[in-house]
Amino acid sequence: MEETENIEAMEEAVKTAEPVKEASETVKESEKETPVNKINGGKYADYTDHDLLNELVKLEKKTASRTGIVSVCMAVIALVFVVSAIFVVPKVISTLSAAETTLNEATTLMGEVNNSLDGMNKMIGNVDKVLTDNTDAMTEAVQKISDIDVKSLNESIQKLNEAVNSLSKVIPGRGR
């Protein structure tokens, strides 16, 4: 708003300013090409007050239009952020909710796995006990087998064989 007031004031000043007469044609060509002035290296050396005011008004108009363009760009950027927030935030919230649900399920599953491992430890302990008991029984059986008198057993088998041979001789038709 302040800029438009400045522009209007400058335009008013331009309208009321008196134009300066054109320079005479007798000015040397070298002076036309290279004006010398203390302002900006001679750029505005031959400008009158009216010309300077016109330049200021042009500059203010350019500044105002550039400011408008920047404002529109900033509004577009803000609009993009707002639209992004409207579409992205709900998706982020649903993703975080799903992640929380998955984390809770994983925690529950870890508890069940822990319980299963405890059960397996007990079962392994029971298997160890069964193996120990069976090992004791096997040791006892091997001990009993090793206590058998093989010599006496062989003698008994030979005597049985002799008795069967004698019996086969007594009963004809059965035997060899």
Steps between C-alpha positions, in 0.01 A plus 500: 500500500784734583665423166189598305489831690868557410432421136201733490704779662778454246257500209350824633847650526575395143180666374572827676869512409597723211679334216841633417576622155689265279869555473610699203630319198825677531606263776808313402462134403761393753298659781185312394676168506674533834306714746681559826315511830580415855190275530565139393791577274319750281184302419262777603717798407271655244172416674272775617295483816204394291702218339632386837148493642386297200785253562404477868137431409610227257724351767218507755265330254758229432554455873126480561451244224793291624364518852164380368667210318690402812178519702319276253788252505498493879124446498541209257773348717281538809210341313721207397602451864139511619382255233793271575417511868137418427591193294821386669419537870212246502717246318782555750258457789359176354853371436603576857185330627578190293857503627375519859264207440782298344728581792234386749452175307876445490519554876222245556669255264831540684322411825357186340841407359649543847233269646568243225872512575429442869289196404779371279749541784275291726459236228876483449539460875250211490682339205824529695336327798362221274843452343660480842241244615541294179874519527478356849269219377730426205801489727318253724400283201854499362629409844257204520599385151867521588433299819373203298744213508557433131703186567219341700248606235706337224525179707125499552438549128734211418326273749162594353632419155620159615164431663313593183729273294442209741128560489499501121665161500232364731210631297535372146382716206576827662842625467767467244 
